[in-house]
Amino acid sequence: MTTHVWDYLPEYENERDDIHDAVETVLRSGQLVLGGSVRGFEEEFAAYHGLAHCVGVDNGTNAIKLGLQACGIGPGDEVITVSNTAAPTVVAIDGTGATPVFVDVDPDTYLMRVDQVEAAITPRTRALLPVHLYGQCVDMAPLQALAERHGLVLFEDCAQAHGARHHGRLAGTMGRAAAFSFYPTKVLGAYGDGGATVTSDDEVERNLRRLRYYGMEERYYVVRTPGHNSRLDELQAEILRRKLTRLDRYVEGRREVARRYAEGLGDTELALPAIAPGNDHVYYVYVVRHPRRDAIIEALKAYDISLNISYPWPIHTMTGFAHLGYEKGALPVTERVAGEIFSLPMYPSLSPDTQDKVIGALRDVLAAL
């Protein structure tokens, strides 16, 4: 049987009774859209983060897009972020009408180079959007200082960082607002799509609730700018409520998998994940690096192991974003690491036997290079 980077079935087998009960609870509730499960999850997810508000939406991309719009970001504005991220980060910025502006990443952690941000600020800059990538946080203190000094919105992309901490503070609690994805692969994943934006800003929360519901503050009447149909599904919300109680357990499971990788591969030529100072990593993905990445991935197919690359194409090199005007070489570290990084299987229910298979195969392949 092929070993993949992610597999939800072992977790489902362990939790199937609770998942089925969650579905039954919603179906018997008499309310299938924006009912008690969504309200309950919003309250509980906000409380987990010690924030005042959580607004559930249909996916993580819209959690960013609507969150930025709720903070007043729109056409003519610039948002500083990174190119080493999943495309939805930049698709969401583009969807507001704003222009993404990229800075490079650190060669060890692959996180935003915060020391490059101030030079990228122009009179059109309205927001800073750090991406807490792969399971750990960007260095936030310098960004907080920049945002305050220049009057900018600090908006966190936490799609890959549920439960991660930076100097003791949870990802999502260090800016004006933050977006989460609950895509099934995430540290806190639904059984379909879902997302949420969290904030303690009452105005942002009011804007979000209006924007996710066509622009309505009451039924059938659109006020100010038209919004979207972007509501978190009741079924997914109830499943997420159950899984939220196990989030810390999922994180510990991922850290144990990471510990076994470090033990089994620490003496090889692979560059294993580096943890930035002050970070508690949750290992959404376990990203390693090697200059002969493609040969390694190809050789592992003989062992029935299929690996993933997060991410093979920097956003600024994609034809869909050619209009931004970035030339090859504009972000040298981002471009270099894109040709070398790849992800090993990572999920809490990954069995030691399966992980040993991956470690053994990698050691064999590396020895044969």
Legacy VTK file of the C-alpha trace (Angstrom):
# vtk DataFile Version 3.0
C-alpha trace
ASCII
DATASET POLYDATA
POINTS 369 float
0.000 0.000 0.000
1.295 3.446 -0.945
2.440 5.696 1.888
1.248 9.263 1.394
2.090 12.549 3.073
-1.350 12.628 4.712
-4.059 10.084 5.477
-7.195 10.873 7.485
-8.513 7.314 7.683
-6.617 6.167 10.826
-7.884 9.223 12.707
-11.398 8.676 11.380
-11.423 5.093 12.615
-10.496 6.332 16.085
-13.089 9.123 16.104
-15.859 7.809 13.867
-18.488 7.480 16.611
-18.027 11.114 17.629
-18.004 12.273 13.993
-21.215 10.376 13.255
-22.811 11.782 16.398
-21.851 15.294 15.297
-23.580 14.774 11.944
-26.652 13.301 13.609
-26.793 16.221 16.049
-26.940 18.718 13.200
-29.399 16.764 11.087
-31.794 16.482 14.043
-31.370 20.127 15.057
-33.814 21.513 12.522
-31.350 24.202 11.429
-28.807 23.499 8.697
-27.362 26.973 7.999
-25.858 29.391 10.570
-27.389 27.548 13.486
-26.260 26.496 16.933
-23.233 24.529 15.779
-21.681 27.487 13.969
-22.432 29.801 16.911
-21.024 27.272 19.348
-17.851 26.717 17.383
-17.306 30.444 16.927
-17.593 31.016 20.665
-15.339 28.083 21.536
-12.651 28.846 18.952
-12.549 32.491 20.055
-12.302 31.394 23.690
-9.459 28.973 22.872
-7.505 31.972 21.596
-8.608 34.340 24.345
-10.199 36.640 21.756
-13.599 38.283 21.648
-14.809 37.116 18.251
-14.625 34.343 15.688
-16.572 34.457 12.406
-16.864 31.160 10.555
-16.684 31.186 6.759
-16.667 28.626 3.989
-12.904 28.259 3.487
-9.528 29.625 4.497
-9.132 31.725 1.362
-12.265 33.706 2.171
-11.171 33.936 5.799
-8.240 36.010 4.523
-10.130 37.878 1.809
-13.128 38.867 3.917
-10.890 39.516 6.898
-8.805 41.983 4.916
-11.935 43.627 3.513
-13.379 43.857 7.020
-10.193 45.720 8.011
-10.743 48.192 5.176
-8.295 46.752 2.631
-9.318 47.126 -1.008
-8.444 48.432 -4.485
-5.381 50.654 -4.650
-3.877 49.262 -1.432
-0.714 47.199 -1.087
-0.319 44.213 1.248
3.187 42.990 2.110
3.546 39.219 2.373
5.692 36.337 1.053
5.861 34.329 -2.155
6.753 31.088 -0.363
3.217 30.218 0.647
0.159 28.415 -0.642
-1.436 30.256 -3.555
-4.666 31.017 -1.603
-2.815 33.597 0.528
-2.117 35.712 -2.528
-5.354 34.831 -4.330
-7.195 36.270 -1.324
-5.194 39.508 -1.372
-5.794 39.831 -5.108
-9.487 39.159 -4.540
-9.823 42.293 -2.430
-8.464 44.385 -5.305
-5.274 45.086 -3.367
-1.774 44.389 -4.704
0.464 41.800 -3.014
4.049 42.926 -2.429
6.619 40.243 -1.639
9.646 40.069 0.620
12.042 37.134 0.765
12.189 34.363 3.358
14.747 33.095 5.853
16.920 30.299 4.366
16.590 28.115 7.468
12.970 28.514 8.605
11.475 29.640 5.244
9.500 32.302 7.152
9.118 35.987 6.222
12.311 38.046 6.436
10.898 40.704 8.704
14.036 42.809 8.305
13.088 43.377 4.643
9.564 44.608 5.335
10.196 48.269 6.122
12.015 48.806 2.824
8.964 47.429 0.998
6.555 49.925 2.590
5.239 52.606 0.220
2.551 55.297 0.552
0.066 52.686 -0.740
0.903 50.038 1.875
-2.077 49.327 4.080
-1.390 45.908 5.601
1.301 43.432 6.623
0.357 39.798 6.174
2.829 37.374 7.787
2.263 33.703 6.979
2.867 31.382 9.928
4.210 28.683 7.649
4.480 24.914 8.103
3.472 25.110 11.770
5.487 27.933 13.333
5.158 31.686 13.696
6.872 34.626 12.050
8.822 36.939 14.383
5.956 39.265 15.275
7.445 41.982 17.503
9.175 43.855 14.638
6.004 43.658 12.548
3.882 44.925 15.416
6.246 47.879 15.782
6.140 48.615 12.044
2.362 48.373 11.938
2.027 50.818 14.813
4.595 53.248 13.457
3.151 53.341 9.935
-0.534 52.922 10.804
-0.863 49.552 9.070
-3.176 46.600 9.575
-1.321 43.537 10.892
-3.197 40.467 9.664
-1.994 36.916 10.408
-2.357 33.960 8.041
-2.670 31.047 10.484
-3.871 28.385 8.049
-0.897 26.186 8.973
-0.437 27.145 12.606
-3.409 26.061 14.737
-2.137 25.867 18.305
1.350 27.215 17.512
2.830 29.668 19.989
5.331 32.516 19.704
6.912 33.552 22.996
3.886 31.996 24.685
1.240 33.713 22.532
-0.999 31.693 20.250
-0.839 32.246 16.517
-3.759 34.475 15.605
-3.616 36.666 18.712
-0.866 39.086 17.707
-2.497 41.255 15.041
-5.727 43.104 14.388
-7.234 39.935 12.915
-6.191 36.474 11.752
-7.431 33.840 9.334
-7.582 30.072 9.762
-8.311 27.270 7.318
-9.989 24.033 8.359
-9.209 22.149 5.156
-9.033 18.443 6.064
-5.223 18.260 6.124
-4.869 21.057 8.674
-3.845 20.627 12.293
-7.514 21.282 13.075
-9.201 19.918 9.980
-12.844 19.500 9.025
-14.334 16.766 6.826
-14.586 19.231 3.969
-13.834 22.911 3.560
-14.112 25.568 6.225
-12.424 28.654 7.593
-12.670 31.380 10.209
-11.389 34.845 10.989
-10.695 35.792 14.603
-10.414 39.258 16.120
-11.101 41.291 19.239
-11.993 44.349 17.150
-15.761 44.859 17.303
-15.879 46.803 14.048
-13.984 44.107 12.160
-16.338 41.468 13.556
-19.443 43.404 12.449
-17.983 43.890 8.991
-17.141 40.192 8.735
-20.631 39.025 9.636
-22.091 41.365 7.028
-19.570 40.413 4.330
-20.059 36.651 4.732
-23.853 37.080 4.341
-24.231 38.967 1.045
-23.587 42.315 2.749
-26.746 41.997 4.824
-27.152 43.065 8.426
-30.736 41.821 8.360
-32.419 39.399 5.979
-33.024 40.521 2.407
-31.434 44.000 2.812
-27.889 44.657 1.577
-26.172 47.638 3.223
-23.116 49.475 1.929
-20.794 47.247 -0.155
-22.308 43.943 -1.361
-20.708 40.954 0.328
-20.492 37.254 -0.396
-22.199 33.960 0.308
-19.441 32.608 2.533
-20.868 30.756 5.523
-19.307 27.976 7.555
-21.422 24.846 7.151
-23.288 23.574 10.211
-22.060 19.999 9.738
-18.431 21.081 9.526
-18.863 23.429 12.485
-20.188 20.651 14.718
-17.370 18.321 13.680
-14.873 21.098 14.387
-16.403 21.673 17.827
-15.684 18.060 18.709
-12.192 18.119 17.212
-11.289 21.410 18.918
-11.386 19.590 22.259
-8.653 17.314 20.866
-6.515 20.011 19.209
-3.798 19.996 21.850
-3.653 16.203 21.600
-3.232 16.447 17.808
-0.363 18.881 18.319
1.393 16.554 20.747
0.976 13.700 18.272
2.592 15.748 15.528
5.470 16.694 17.794
6.072 13.040 18.577
6.202 12.233 14.858
8.676 15.111 14.415
10.785 13.783 17.285
11.006 10.363 15.627
12.071 11.953 12.338
14.771 13.956 14.074
16.012 10.820 15.788
15.962 8.747 12.605
17.265 11.307 10.108
19.326 13.729 12.181
22.638 12.262 10.996
21.773 12.395 7.279
22.381 15.080 4.644
18.773 16.244 4.862
18.209 19.698 6.322
15.531 19.067 8.948
13.089 21.754 10.165
14.686 24.647 12.051
12.671 26.197 14.862
12.866 29.975 15.159
13.590 31.445 18.620
10.554 31.629 20.871
8.463 29.278 18.733
6.506 26.182 19.720
6.200 24.324 16.397
3.046 22.286 15.626
4.421 20.616 12.464
1.505 21.074 10.096
3.918 19.677 7.532
7.406 18.288 8.075
9.486 20.078 5.466
13.033 18.899 4.755
15.541 20.116 2.182
18.114 18.565 -0.137
19.729 19.830 -3.364
18.790 16.555 -5.109
15.168 16.695 -3.996
13.658 15.539 -7.282
15.909 12.480 -7.518
15.016 11.512 -3.939
11.279 11.790 -4.555
11.568 9.752 -7.752
13.648 7.037 -6.056
11.146 6.719 -3.204
8.450 5.628 -5.644
10.185 2.243 -5.786
9.436 1.959 -2.059
5.776 2.855 -2.676
6.198 6.214 -0.940
4.614 9.307 -2.489
5.789 12.664 -1.144
4.656 16.258 -1.610
6.397 19.578 -2.202
5.200 22.621 -0.256
5.687 24.567 -2.514
7.399 23.899 -5.866
6.544 27.235 -7.514
6.931 30.560 -5.724
3.839 32.698 -6.263
5.734 35.500 -8.018
6.950 33.067 -10.720
3.458 31.836 -11.640
1.970 33.045 -14.923
-1.238 33.902 -13.083
0.668 36.594 -11.204
2.879 37.816 -14.043
1.017 41.132 -13.893
2.787 41.883 -10.615
5.986 42.385 -12.594
8.477 40.274 -10.648
11.500 39.025 -12.582
13.362 35.783 -11.970
15.889 36.384 -9.205
13.757 38.977 -7.412
13.443 36.732 -4.348
16.588 34.581 -4.450
16.106 32.570 -1.254
12.452 31.826 -2.050
13.411 30.666 -5.534
16.341 28.563 -4.354
14.513 26.684 -1.611
11.552 25.971 -3.917
13.836 23.606 -5.820
15.027 21.755 -2.724
12.237 21.449 -0.146
9.818 18.539 0.213
7.459 17.195 2.853
7.571 13.879 4.676
4.406 12.124 5.912
3.040 14.035 8.911
-0.188 13.478 10.807
-0.860 12.522 14.444
-2.028 8.996 13.656
1.032 8.135 11.540
2.100 4.787 12.960
5.690 4.188 14.080
5.904 1.248 11.651
4.901 3.401 8.691
7.261 6.139 9.786
10.101 3.633 10.158
9.407 2.538 6.580
9.788 6.127 5.385
12.937 6.732 7.433
14.531 3.483 6.266
13.713 4.172 2.617
15.087 7.701 2.852
18.308 6.480 4.396
18.703 3.903 1.611
18.030 6.461 -1.108
20.363 9.049 0.389
23.140 6.485 0.699
22.754 5.599 -2.977
22.887 9.173 -4.305
LINES 1 370
369 0 1 2 3 4 5 6 7 8 9 10 11 12 13 14 15 16 17 18 19 20 21 22 23 24 25 26 27 28 29 30 31 32 33 34 35 36 37 38 39 40 41 42 43 44 45 46 47 48 49 50 51 52 53 54 55 56 57 58 59 60 61 62 63 64 65 66 67 68 69 70 71 72 73 74 75 76 77 78 79 80 81 82 83 84 85 86 87 88 89 90 91 92 93 94 95 96 97 98 99 100 101 102 103 104 105 106 107 108 109 110 111 112 113 114 115 116 117 118 119 120 121 122 123 124 125 126 127 128 129 130 131 132 133 134 135 136 137 138 139 140 141 142 143 144 145 146 147 148 149 150 151 152 153 154 155 156 157 158 159 160 161 162 163 164 165 166 167 168 169 170 171 172 173 174 175 176 177 178 179 180 181 182 183 184 185 186 187 188 189 190 191 192 193 194 195 196 197 198 199 200 201 202 203 204 205 206 207 208 209 210 211 212 213 214 215 216 217 218 219 220 221 222 223 224 225 226 227 228 229 230 231 232 233 234 235 236 237 238 239 240 241 242 243 244 245 246 247 248 249 250 251 252 253 254 255 256 257 258 259 260 261 262 263 264 265 266 267 268 269 270 271 272 273 274 275 276 277 278 279 280 281 282 283 284 285 286 287 288 289 290 291 292 293 294 295 296 297 298 299 300 301 302 303 304 305 306 307 308 309 310 311 312 313 314 315 316 317 318 319 320 321 322 323 324 325 326 327 328 329 330 331 332 333 334 335 336 337 338 339 340 341 342 343 344 345 346 347 348 349 350 351 352 353 354 355 356 357 358 359 360 361 362 363 364 365 366 367 368
